[in-house]
Amino acid sequence: MDYENIVHTLIDDIVEDPKSILIRVSEGTTPKDVLIIIAAEKEDTARLIGHKGIIANALREVVGIAGKSENKRIHIKFESFEDEKVD
């Protein structure tokens, strides 16, 4: 299943700059697990997590349902790009 495409479809309208989103899909600790890492700018990461994690939980639930068709457990992790410090 193309989890990257599913995630992009769900989040592109939420974030400010969809082209800057980096999605990495890899195997988890067991063959049944799939790890999806979503990296974005700090503001977009905050949008994707949402107030009290409500958006993140909804994304996990929807993608998790897609994974059940392949008997997979989906884990989503959010990361933000760090701002480079200029001295």
N, C-alpha and C positions, 0 to 999 in steps of 0.2 A: 504494500500500500504506500502511496506517496504522501507521507505525513507532512512533509515540508510544504507541499501544495495546499493541503488542508489547512495548515496553520496560517499560511499567507492569506488564504481566502477569508479566514476569520478575523485576522488582525489588521489587514491593510487599511481598512476604513477607520480604525481606532487610532493609529499612530499618525504623527505629523509628517514623517518622511519614510514611506514604505520601502524605498530603495536602500535605505541605510540599515534595514533589519537583516541580521545574520541568523539563519536557522541551521542548526547542526543536528542531524539525527544519527544516533549510534545505538549499538546494542547495550543493554544494561548488564547487571551482574549475572543474570540468568538468560537463557535463550527466549524465555517468555517476556522479558522486560525490554522496553524501548525507551531510551532517554532522548528527550528533545530539549536542546538548549536554545533559548531565544535571547540573542544579544541585541541591544539597541542603545540609543542615546539615553542619558539619565532621565530626561523628561518623558520619553516614550516608554521607558521601562516602568515608570510610575503610572502611566496611563494603562499599561497592560496589566499591572497588578491591581490597580483600582483601590478604592477606599475599602479598608478592612479586607483586602484580597478578593473582593467579589468578582472582579473580571477574571483574575487568574483561576479562581475556582471554577468559573463557568467554562473557561477554555479547557481546563483539565477534564471536566466532565464530558464535554462534546467530543474532544479528541479521544478520550478514554472509551467512549461508546464506539467510535470508529475502530479502535483497536480490538474491541471484543469480537468483531467479525473474523479476526485472524487469531483469536485466543491470545492476545497480547495485553500486557499491562503497560500503560503509558505513564511516563514520569516527565513532567515539564519543569524546567529550571529557567529562571530569568536572570540575566546578567546585564549590566550596563557598561558601556564603554567609558573608560576613565578619561577625564579631561587632562591633557598634558599640561604640566606646570611650566611656565616660562620664567626663567630667572633673569 
